Amino acid sequence: MELTSVDPIPGASIFTPQKHVDDRGFFIEIFRENLLGESFVQANHSRSASGVLRGLHYHRKQSDAWYVVGGEAQAMLVDLRERKDPPAVATVDLTADEPRVLYIPPGIAHGFLAITDLDLIYWVSNYYDSTDEHGVAWDDPTISAPWRNTEPSLSERDRSNPKLEWETIDPF
């Protein structure tokens, strides 16, 4: 098992599991609590059509761990824990063909673009809490996230996420 940092965002990491393949198929251990140092209380399954963008969302009290079961995603991370213009941004490609788990700590805005039809499983460290649901515009000019699609399909929530305004974000 290999755990690597996501540069330039401290605390965000990628877990690359070993894939054991034989003529029957494969086996992958995709989660190990002692590796990530985090307890997760809920798992969710998200299905998105190609071209759907979800995000950017962030939490103060919740970590996420993402695993692509089918398809390909472009994950975007934006570090909101420190007030910097521009904030640190990282993009990570996640595919079912090359299994990896992306760990996202609190204070990191995150979103994904479904490059193909996509099935994503994700674990969260706290139960759903509407007071810990925050967002930033996916196309915020201060962030300048390098999305691979500039005209994605968005939910009403994600269409109405506000631009980044540091004075509205409490320090983490």
C-alpha positions in Angstrom: 0.0 0.0 0.0 1.3 3.4 -1.0 0.2 6.8 0.4 1.4 9.9 -1.4 0.7 13.6 -0.8 -1.2 15.7 -3.2 1.1 18.6 -4.1 0.7 21.6 -3.2 -2.1 20.8 -0.6 -0.8 19.5 2.7 -2.9 16.8 4.3 -4.6 15.7 1.0 -3.3 12.4 -0.1 -3.7 9.5 -2.5 -3.8 5.9 -1.4 -2.8 3.5 -4.2 -3.9 0.0 -3.3 -2.4 -3.2 -4.5 -4.5 -4.9 -7.2 -4.3 -8.7 -7.0 -5.3 -10.2 -10.4 -5.7 -13.7 -11.6 -7.8 -15.5 -14.2 -10.9 -15.2 -12.0 -10.8 -11.4 -11.8 -9.2 -9.1 -9.1 -9.2 -8.2 -5.4 -8.4 -4.7 -4.1 -8.4 -3.5 -0.5 -9.7 0.0 -0.9 -9.9 1.3 2.7 -7.8 0.9 5.8 -8.6 3.1 8.7 -5.1 3.0 10.2 -3.5 4.2 6.9 -5.6 7.3 6.6 -5.8 7.9 10.4 -9.5 8.8 10.1 -12.7 7.1 11.2 -15.5 7.2 8.7 -19.2 6.9 9.7 -21.0 6.9 6.4 -20.5 5.7 2.8 -22.2 7.2 -0.2 -22.5 6.2 -3.9 -22.7 9.0 -6.5 -23.6 8.3 -10.2 -23.0 11.1 -12.7 -23.3 11.3 -16.5 -20.4 12.3 -18.6 -20.0 16.1 -18.4 -21.5 16.6 -14.9 -19.5 18.7 -12.5 -20.2 18.5 -8.8 -18.7 21.2 -6.6 -16.9 23.0 -5.3 -18.0 22.0 -1.8 -16.2 22.2 1.5 -16.7 21.3 5.1 -15.3 22.5 8.5 -15.9 19.2 10.3 -15.8 16.5 7.7 -13.2 14.6 5.8 -13.9 12.7 2.6 -12.3 9.7 0.9 -13.2 9.1 -2.8 -12.9 5.9 -4.8 -14.0 5.6 -8.5 -15.8 2.3 -9.1 -16.6 2.9 -12.8 -15.5 5.5 -15.3 -13.1 8.5 -15.0 -13.2 11.7 -13.0 -11.1 14.9 -12.8 -11.0 15.8 -9.1 -10.3 19.3 -8.1 -9.0 20.4 -4.7 -8.7 24.0 -3.5 -7.0 24.8 -0.1 -9.2 27.3 1.8 -7.4 26.7 5.2 -5.1 29.7 4.5 -6.0 33.0 3.0 -3.9 33.3 -0.2 -4.7 34.8 -3.5 -4.7 32.6 -5.4 -5.3 29.6 -3.1 -3.4 26.4 -3.7 -5.2 24.2 -6.4 -4.6 20.6 -7.3 -6.2 18.4 -9.9 -6.2 14.6 -9.6 -7.4 12.1 -12.2 -9.3 9.1 -10.8 -10.2 6.1 -12.9 -11.6 2.7 -12.3 -8.8 1.2 -14.4 -6.1 2.6 -12.1 -7.7 2.3 -8.6 -6.8 5.0 -6.1 -8.4 6.6 -3.0 -8.3 10.4 -2.7 -8.4 11.6 0.9 -9.7 15.2 1.4 -9.3 16.8 4.9 -11.6 19.6 6.2 -11.1 23.0 4.7 -10.3 21.7 1.2 -12.9 22.7 -1.3 -13.5 19.7 -3.6 -15.4 18.8 -6.7 -15.2 16.5 -9.6 -16.0 16.5 -13.3 -17.3 13.2 -14.8 -15.1 12.7 -17.8 -17.1 9.6 -18.7 -20.2 8.2 -17.0 -19.1 7.8 -13.5 -19.7 5.8 -10.3 -18.0 7.2 -7.2 -18.1 5.7 -3.7 -17.1 8.1 -1.0 -16.8 7.8 2.8 -17.3 10.8 5.2 -16.0 11.2 8.7 -19.3 12.8 10.0 -22.9 12.2 9.4 -24.7 14.6 7.1 -25.0 18.1 8.7 -26.6 20.8 6.6 -24.8 23.5 8.7 -21.4 22.1 7.5 -22.3 22.3 3.8 -20.4 25.2 2.1 -19.6 26.0 -1.5 -17.5 28.1 -3.8 -18.2 28.7 -7.5 -16.6 26.0 -9.7 -15.4 28.7 -12.2 -14.2 31.3 -9.7 -11.6 33.5 -11.4 -9.5 33.8 -8.2 -9.2 30.0 -8.1 -8.7 29.5 -11.8 -9.3 25.8 -11.5 -8.1 24.0 -14.7 -11.3 22.1 -15.5 -11.3 20.0 -18.7 -14.8 21.1 -19.5 -15.8 24.8 -19.5 -19.5 24.1 -20.1 -20.4 21.3 -17.6 -23.8 20.2 -16.5 -24.4 21.6 -13.0 -27.0 21.3 -10.2 -28.9 24.4 -9.2 -26.9 24.4 -5.9 -23.5 24.3 -7.8 -24.7 27.0 -10.3 -25.4 29.3 -7.4 -22.3 28.7 -5.2 -20.8 32.1 -4.4 -17.4 33.5 -5.7 -14.5 33.2 -3.3 -14.6 36.0 -0.7 -12.1 35.4 2.0 -13.9 37.7 4.4 -16.9 35.3 4.4 -14.8 32.3 5.3 -13.9 31.8 8.9 -10.3 30.6 9.5 -9.9 26.8 9.8 
